[in-house]
Amino acid sequence: MKILIIEDDQNKLRQIKECLNEYFSTISIAEKYSYNTGLNALINSDYDLLILDMSMPTFDITPFETGGRPRIFGGKEILRQMKRKKINTPAIILTQFEKFGEKGKSISLKEVCKELECTYQNNYKGCVYYNAAQNNWRVELIKAIEKFSGRGEE
């Protein structure tokens, strides 16, 4: 299974990779850290699965780059571009936020997931709430993968 993870938090990324490597015997994981590099990877390569953070920087953060404009709904924007460009990779949102806000308005993770399910049903395969202090997100992530793939251990 070839998996792309778009995630800017290095600790969270490490834990996701550990979870996937424990569960799947043969996987290939590509990592991208921002909206631009993630979208470019999706356009230029084929993946069996996308694990997608919701909030991310526009560009990779480096010693010389601040990341550009923060994208509170970067994951949703990537799903929008995938639909527009007819990229059919299944995507699971894995986020550590329960609420998302922009200019005084906030929306719950549950509301965001409902919207994604209605709007991007060809790609969106579920949403998992990540909490570094707990491990239940691991079980939920594997369940979400199994649900859309119809398979367990590869």
Secondary structure, DSSP 8 states (H G I E B T S, - for coil): -EEEEE---HHHHHHHHHHHHHH-SS-EEEEE-SHHHHHHHHHHS--SEEEE-SSEESS--BTTB--SSEETTHHHHHHHHHHHTT----EEEEES-SEEEETTEEEEHHHHHHHHHHH-TTTEEEEEE--TT-SHHHHHHHHHHHHHH-----
